[in-house]
Amino acid sequence: AGSLGRGRLTGRTRPRTSTSVGRWGPRRRFASVRRGAAPKPGPGGNPLASSQMLVIVPPHPLVQHWIAVARNKYSPSALFRNALSELGRILIYEAVREWLPIVEAQIETPLALADVQIVDAEKPIKVVPILRAGLVLLENAQTVLPSSETYHLGLVRDEKTLLPTEYLNKLPDSFSPDDKILVADPMLATGGTLAHALDLIVERGAKPENIRVICALASPPGLSKISDKFPGLRVYAGIIDPELNDLGFIIPGVGDAGDRSFGT
């Protein structure tokens, strides 16, 4: 598992740009945190307590590896799906690093009492996969998160207008302002689908600062759109690609994540 298959590897490197080109325009109104760089401190000196949307790209070699597997057009459906699943696992770890509610307790080991910290099972993380490829990105969520609840949201993007249409909504009637919500949208391209999903979540009482988004790939136009509407949001991305084509696909990207995950 994890082979790059028939994809050709070269030793060449190319400079990266963080703005988009073409009809989408070079807007950027979010803070991008890459390669371990620290964001500007927020209130109280906490770098993660900023009202500005933060975009975190974990500096992990396995992230780069699974991105490469997903990019390869020769990766069969099963391998592509596994790549997204593994990316999801890593991104979940990063997203909940200092976010999970914990309680202090005392347990008995075979030899003595020990003071411990455990994840509070009474405050489950609300997990929202955007179907259908969001299911793949969150495939390992149950093995990573000790306590979670899953609410499915089905959205499909019109190929001509690029606007999302809702075909399934299993969100609860309301969220508590204190609820912590993890949203999975594998391809953050134009940002329309994710913006619609976040609107539905926020309308139900959730606070943007308590929402975290994981995506395999993101683009500057999509990130700018989300940043304009949801300050305080946190986005964890495997990589930020430089542009979109006229069809709204991320370039160089991975193609259609849903089609490649499910072979349809």
Disulfide bonds with the S-S distance in Angstrom:
none
